[in-house]
Amino acid sequence: MRMTCLLLASLAAAAVASAQAKPAAPRAKAAPVALVAPGTEAVVETAKGSFTIRLLPEAAPKHAALFVKTAKAGGYDQTTFHRIIAGGIIQGGDPLSKDSAKAALFGTGGLGLLPAEFSDRPFARGVVAAARRPSSVDSGGKQFFVCVREQPSLKGQYTIFGEVVSGMEVVDQISLTPVSGDKAAERVEMKVTIKEPTPAP
């Protein structure tokens, strides 16, 4: 019995010594967030017309940065507004929606990239926010939605990173697209162009 206790004590001491001898692996540094200049806008062109989003990096810097990065890389071009709730929201930006053969998967792509960045901004008409997986508030990504009307119940559930500053009538038109359930029955493709503010002289 005494021998067993000594053996256990020896093994425990060795384990502690081994743990102390191995330096902890350095924590990976998070990639720096590319800053988006206040006043940066995104022009969203569709067959129904164009609307302009003013990004809000002061409210959600990571989401604004991902949107700009994706748009500049052409990541939103030929994606569609795949989910529409008449008088409620229009949702798009899923990279999978570039391929109509993947319609069954629309709404699942480009998510799980960012944690939530909640703010006190109200979900007013024209607000642009990040879509996410139903299972987690920390699963935002490339998909986004535009509020066609005020949506107070969404506060604290989704991250606001922009607001429509012109062309809201086009958003209204897109929200009238025929649907099957909440899935758009016809393609409303987009092309997104980033307009950065002119630096002060």
The 8 nearest C-alpha neighbors of each residue, nearest first, counted from 0:
[[1, 3, 2, 4, 5, 6, 7, 8],
 [0, 2, 4, 3, 5, 6, 7, 8],
 [1, 3, 5, 0, 4, 6, 7, 8],
 [4, 2, 6, 0, 5, 1, 7, 8],
 [3, 5, 1, 7, 6, 2, 8, 0],
 [6, 4, 8, 2, 3, 7, 9, 1],
 [5, 7, 9, 3, 4, 8, 2, 10],
 [8, 6, 10, 4, 9, 5, 11, 3],
 [7, 9, 5, 11, 6, 10, 4, 12],
 [8, 10, 6, 12, 7, 11, 5, 13],
 [11, 9, 13, 7, 12, 8, 14, 6],
 [12, 10, 14, 8, 13, 9, 7, 15],
 [13, 11, 9, 15, 14, 10, 16, 8],
 [14, 12, 16, 10, 11, 15, 17, 9],
 [13, 15, 17, 11, 12, 16, 10, 18],
 [14, 16, 18, 12, 17, 13, 19, 11],
 [17, 15, 13, 19, 14, 18, 20, 12],
 [18, 16, 20, 14, 19, 15, 13, 21],
 [19, 17, 15, 20, 21, 16, 14, 22],
 [18, 20, 16, 17, 21, 15, 22, 14],
 [19, 21, 17, 18, 16, 22, 15, 23],
 [22, 20, 18, 19, 23, 17, 24, 16],
 [23, 21, 20, 24, 19, 18, 25, 17],
 [22, 24, 25, 21, 26, 18, 19, 20],
 [23, 25, 22, 26, 21, 27, 18, 28],
 [24, 26, 23, 27, 22, 28, 21, 29],
 [27, 25, 28, 24, 23, 29, 22, 30],
 [26, 28, 25, 29, 24, 30, 23, 31],
 [27, 29, 26, 30, 31, 25, 32, 24],
 [28, 30, 31, 27, 32, 26, 61, 33],
 [29, 31, 28, 32, 27, 33, 61, 34],
 [32, 30, 29, 33, 28, 34, 61, 64],
 [33, 31, 34, 61, 30, 64, 60, 29],
 [34, 32, 64, 31, 35, 61, 60, 65],
 [33, 35, 32, 36, 64, 60, 56, 61],
 [36, 34, 64, 56, 37, 33, 63, 39],
 [35, 37, 39, 38, 34, 195, 56, 196],
 [38, 36, 39, 35, 56, 55, 54, 57],
 [37, 39, 196, 36, 40, 53, 54, 195],
 [40, 38, 195, 37, 196, 36, 54, 194],
 [41, 39, 53, 194, 52, 54, 193, 38],
 [40, 42, 193, 52, 192, 51, 194, 43],
 [41, 43, 51, 192, 191, 50, 44, 52],
 [44, 42, 191, 50, 49, 190, 51, 189],
 [43, 45, 49, 190, 189, 48, 42, 191],
 [44, 46, 189, 48, 47, 49, 188, 187],
 [45, 47, 48, 187, 44, 188, 189, 49],
 [48, 46, 45, 169, 173, 172, 49, 187],
 [49, 47, 45, 46, 169, 44, 50, 166],
 [50, 48, 44, 43, 45, 166, 169, 42],
 [49, 51, 166, 43, 165, 42, 167, 169],
 [50, 52, 42, 165, 163, 41, 164, 43],
 [53, 51, 163, 41, 162, 40, 164, 54],
 [54, 52, 40, 162, 161, 39, 163, 164],
 [53, 55, 161, 40, 39, 160, 56, 52],
 [54, 56, 161, 160, 57, 58, 59, 53],
 [57, 55, 60, 59, 58, 63, 35, 54],
 [56, 58, 55, 59, 60, 37, 160, 54],
 [57, 59, 56, 55, 118, 160, 60, 159],
 [60, 58, 56, 160, 116, 62, 61, 57],
 [61, 59, 56, 63, 62, 57, 64, 58],
 [62, 60, 64, 63, 59, 65, 32, 113],
 [61, 63, 65, 64, 59, 60, 66, 160],
 [62, 64, 66, 60, 56, 61, 65, 160],
 [63, 65, 61, 67, 62, 66, 35, 33],
 [66, 64, 68, 62, 67, 63, 69, 61],
 [65, 67, 63, 69, 64, 68, 70, 62],
 [68, 66, 70, 64, 69, 65, 71, 63],
 [67, 69, 65, 71, 66, 70, 64, 72],
 [70, 68, 74, 66, 72, 67, 71, 65],
 [71, 69, 73, 67, 72, 74, 68, 75],
 [70, 72, 68, 73, 69, 67, 193, 192],
 [71, 73, 69, 70, 74, 68, 75, 67],
 [74, 72, 70, 76, 71, 75, 69, 191],
 [73, 75, 69, 72, 70, 76, 94, 71],
 [76, 74, 78, 73, 92, 70, 191, 190],
 [75, 77, 190, 73, 78, 189, 74, 191],
 [78, 76, 188, 97, 189, 75, 190, 79],
 [79, 77, 97, 96, 75, 188, 76, 92],
 [80, 78, 188, 187, 81, 91, 96, 189],
 [79, 81, 91, 90, 187, 82, 89, 188],
 [80, 82, 183, 79, 91, 182, 90, 83],
 [83, 81, 182, 90, 181, 183, 80, 89],
 [84, 82, 89, 181, 174, 88, 183, 85],
 [83, 85, 87, 88, 181, 86, 89, 174],
 [86, 84, 174, 87, 175, 83, 88, 89],
 [85, 87, 147, 84, 148, 174, 88, 171],
 [88, 86, 84, 147, 85, 148, 146, 89],
 [89, 87, 146, 147, 84, 145, 83, 144],
 [88, 90, 83, 144, 145, 174, 82, 80],
 [91, 89, 144, 82, 80, 143, 83, 81],
 [92, 90, 80, 79, 81, 142, 93, 143],
 [91, 93, 142, 78, 75, 94, 141, 143],
 [92, 94, 142, 108, 95, 96, 91, 109],
 [95, 93, 96, 97, 108, 92, 78, 109],
 [96, 94, 93, 97, 108, 98, 105, 101],
 [95, 97, 78, 98, 94, 93, 105, 79],
 [98, 96, 78, 95, 77, 94, 99, 79],
 [99, 97, 96, 100, 101, 95, 102, 78],
 [98, 100, 101, 102, 96, 97, 95, 186],
 [101, 99, 98, 102, 103, 96, 97, 104],
 [100, 102, 99, 103, 104, 98, 95, 105],
 [103, 101, 105, 104, 99, 100, 96, 98],
 [102, 104, 101, 105, 100, 106, 99, 107],
 [105, 103, 102, 101, 107, 106, 95, 108],
 [104, 106, 102, 107, 96, 103, 95, 93],
 [105, 107, 108, 93, 104, 81, 82, 142],
 [106, 108, 105, 104, 110, 109, 93, 132],
 [109, 107, 93, 110, 95, 106, 94, 105],
 [108, 110, 141, 140, 93, 94, 142, 107],
 [111, 109, 140, 139, 112, 108, 138, 131],
 [112, 110, 138, 139, 140, 113, 109, 137],
 [111, 113, 140, 110, 139, 138, 114, 109],
 [112, 114, 139, 138, 140, 111, 137, 115],
 [115, 113, 137, 138, 139, 116, 112, 136],
 [114, 116, 137, 117, 158, 136, 113, 139],
 [117, 115, 59, 158, 114, 118, 58, 159],
 [116, 118, 158, 115, 155, 157, 159, 119],
 [119, 117, 120, 58, 116, 159, 158, 155],
 [118, 120, 121, 117, 154, 155, 58, 122],
 [121, 119, 118, 122, 159, 154, 58, 123],
 [122, 120, 123, 119, 151, 154, 150, 149],
 [121, 123, 150, 151, 149, 126, 154, 120],
 [122, 124, 149, 121, 126, 125, 150, 148],
 [125, 123, 148, 149, 146, 147, 126, 122],
 [124, 126, 163, 146, 162, 145, 147, 123],
 [125, 127, 162, 146, 123, 124, 145, 122],
 [128, 126, 145, 161, 162, 144, 159, 160],
 [129, 127, 159, 158, 144, 143, 160, 157],
 [130, 128, 143, 158, 139, 142, 157, 144],
 [129, 131, 143, 142, 139, 144, 128, 157],
 [132, 130, 139, 138, 110, 133, 129, 136],
 [131, 133, 134, 135, 138, 110, 130, 136],
 [134, 132, 135, 131, 136, 138, 130, 156],
 [133, 135, 132, 136, 131, 138, 137, 111],
 [136, 134, 137, 132, 138, 133, 131, 139],
 [135, 137, 138, 115, 156, 131, 157, 134],
 [138, 136, 114, 115, 135, 139, 113, 111],
 [137, 139, 111, 131, 136, 113, 135, 110],
 [140, 138, 131, 113, 110, 111, 129, 112],
 [139, 141, 110, 112, 109, 113, 142, 111],
 [140, 142, 109, 92, 110, 66, 143, 93],
 [143, 141, 92, 93, 130, 91, 140, 129],
 [144, 142, 129, 130, 128, 90, 91, 92],
 [143, 145, 90, 89, 128, 127, 130, 91],
 [144, 146, 127, 89, 88, 126, 125, 147],
 [147, 145, 88, 125, 124, 148, 126, 87],
 [148, 146, 87, 88, 124, 86, 125, 145],
 [147, 149, 124, 146, 87, 150, 86, 123],
 [148, 150, 123, 124, 122, 151, 146, 147],
 [149, 151, 122, 152, 153, 148, 123, 146],
 [152, 150, 153, 122, 154, 149, 121, 123],
 [153, 151, 150, 154, 156, 122, 155, 149],
 [154, 152, 156, 151, 150, 157, 155, 122],
 [155, 153, 156, 152, 151, 122, 157, 121],
 [154, 156, 157, 117, 153, 118, 158, 152],
 [155, 157, 153, 154, 136, 158, 117, 152],
 [156, 158, 155, 153, 129, 154, 128, 159],
 [159, 157, 117, 128, 116, 129, 115, 160],
 [160, 158, 128, 127, 161, 129, 157, 59],
 [159, 161, 55, 59, 128, 63, 54, 127],
 [162, 160, 54, 127, 55, 53, 159, 52],
 [161, 163, 126, 127, 52, 53, 125, 164],
 [162, 164, 52, 125, 51, 165, 53, 126],
 [165, 163, 51, 52, 162, 53, 166, 167],
 [166, 164, 51, 50, 167, 163, 52, 168],
 [167, 165, 50, 168, 169, 49, 51, 170],
 [166, 168, 170, 169, 165, 171, 50, 163],
 [167, 169, 171, 166, 170, 172, 50, 165],
 [170, 168, 172, 171, 167, 166, 48, 173],
 [169, 171, 167, 173, 172, 168, 174, 166],
 [172, 170, 168, 174, 169, 173, 167, 147],
 [173, 171, 169, 175, 174, 170, 168, 47],
 [172, 174, 170, 175, 176, 171, 169, 47],
 [173, 175, 171, 85, 172, 176, 89, 83],
 [176, 174, 172, 173, 85, 177, 171, 86],
 [175, 177, 173, 174, 178, 183, 172, 185],
 [178, 176, 184, 183, 175, 185, 179, 174],
 [179, 177, 183, 184, 182, 181, 180, 176],
 [178, 180, 182, 181, 184, 183, 177, 83],
 [181, 179, 182, 178, 183, 84, 83, 82],
 [180, 182, 83, 82, 179, 84, 178, 183],
 [183, 181, 82, 179, 178, 180, 81, 83],
 [184, 182, 178, 81, 185, 82, 177, 83],
 [183, 185, 178, 177, 179, 182, 186, 176],
 [186, 184, 183, 187, 177, 176, 178, 81],
 [185, 187, 188, 79, 183, 184, 80, 81],
 [188, 186, 79, 80, 185, 45, 189, 46],
 [187, 189, 79, 77, 78, 45, 186, 80],
 [190, 188, 45, 44, 77, 76, 78, 79],
 [189, 191, 76, 44, 43, 75, 77, 192],
 [192, 190, 43, 42, 70, 75, 76, 41],
 [193, 191, 42, 41, 70, 194, 43, 190],
 [192, 194, 41, 40, 195, 42, 191, 67],
 [195, 193, 40, 39, 41, 192, 196, 42],
 [194, 196, 39, 193, 40, 197, 38, 36],
 [197, 195, 39, 38, 198, 194, 36, 37],
 [196, 198, 199, 195, 200, 194, 38, 39],
 [199, 197, 196, 200, 195, 36, 38, 37],
 [198, 200, 197, 196, 36, 195, 38, 37],
 [199, 198, 197, 196, 195, 36, 38, 37]]
